[in-house]
Amino acid sequence: MTFFFCTVSAQKSLPLDTLKLKEAKDMLADDYGYLYIYKNKDFSFTKYDSLGRQIGKMMLTVPYKVQSVQNPLSLALFSENAQEMKFVDQNMNEIQKVDFKQKFGFIKMAYAEDLQQLWLLDDSTKRLIQYNFRNDTMINAYPFDISFDDLMDLLVYETKVYILTRKHIRIYSLKFEKLFEAPLENGKRFRRENETVLVVADNAILKYDPEKGMVKVFEDKDAQIVDKNILSYFEIKANKLYIYNLEKIKETKLQTEPENKQETAPPVTEPSSEKTAGEEGKKTEEEKKESIEKAPDHTLQKLMEDTSEVQAAGV
């Protein structure tokens, strides 16, 4: 596992009541800056704006897993206990419910790919099911004989199946071929940003890189909960909510990037005592001229190296 994470700087505290944050089981941030707090104590799911004002609230009767809030117009919530998935609008009103009990065995995890299709892990038949819930049609079913006991999340993207457990991340093909596996402690859910797949853990966020494996992009060991949207990282620490702007983090990294060490100039060889002073003077002038002619190339090379390092430093 590769470790490359940003320095948590340029932070600001957001005005949310300490008691609300203390009881939070999970926190999510959408790309418009709204925050969502889920509490296990009363199974409540509440939406707040950036000033801490409540926008909407749901009181659920059983535990639900919030899949994602990236599309705030349609939030997907799955309940293993109730064997159903709810879709909620931007005001936290239920707009649709999909009941799995009548059609399937026991669904261990569900992933809403879009507003029509679901991917379901059926524990009773050990299958991965592609299901169009709009017209109640099973599109495909793939044998998927894995243990579902410690399953935390599921994501399907471009014929790859991402499985998150309490201690690992695994990636399979739809033919049940294992493509990747890595240890990962306390993973909670996946987040996909275009072609990038991220894992949100208790106090860290990691990115899957096909060449490097799991790359840690944010971490604060003192945090209770972390999350991100397209602009910022969020964390609850000491029952306070903090935000870290991605652009400011990049600027900080660029400013604090250590300067490259200057290359040591090669030692100058003393001229032979047999050479005349005129020959020495002529050679010295030629060396100076040669040094001046070579300097721009060396400077350009260093500039290219510096630019590459700065680009690599971005989060």
Secondary structure as GFF3:
##gff-version 3
##sequence-region A 1 315
A	DSSP	beta_strand	2	3	.	.	.	ID=ss1
A	DSSP	beta_strand	11	14	.	.	.	ID=ss2
A	DSSP	alpha_helix	18	22	.	.	.	ID=ss3
A	DSSP	beta_strand	26	29	.	.	.	ID=ss4
A	DSSP	beta_strand	35	39	.	.	.	ID=ss5
A	DSSP	beta_strand	44	48	.	.	.	ID=ss6
A	DSSP	beta_strand	54	59	.	.	.	ID=ss7
A	DSSP	beta_strand	65	68	.	.	.	ID=ss8
A	DSSP	beta_strand	75	79	.	.	.	ID=ss9
A	DSSP	beta_strand	84	88	.	.	.	ID=ss10
A	DSSP	beta_strand	94	99	.	.	.	ID=ss11
A	DSSP	beta_strand	107	112	.	.	.	ID=ss12
A	DSSP	beta_strand	117	122	.	.	.	ID=ss13
A	DSSP	beta_strand	127	132	.	.	.	ID=ss14
A	DSSP	beta_strand	137	143	.	.	.	ID=ss15
A	DSSP	beta_strand	151	157	.	.	.	ID=ss16
A	DSSP	beta_strand	160	165	.	.	.	ID=ss17
A	DSSP	beta_strand	168	173	.	.	.	ID=ss18
A	DSSP	beta_strand	178	183	.	.	.	ID=ss19
A	DSSP	beta_strand	187	193	.	.	.	ID=ss20
A	DSSP	beta_strand	196	201	.	.	.	ID=ss21
A	DSSP	beta_strand	204	209	.	.	.	ID=ss22
A	DSSP	beta_strand	213	219	.	.	.	ID=ss23
A	DSSP	beta_strand	225	228	.	.	.	ID=ss24
A	DSSP	beta_strand	232	237	.	.	.	ID=ss25
A	DSSP	beta_strand	240	245	.	.	.	ID=ss26
A	DSSP	alpha_helix	246	256	.	.	.	ID=ss27
A	DSSP	alpha_helix	277	313	.	.	.	ID=ss28
###
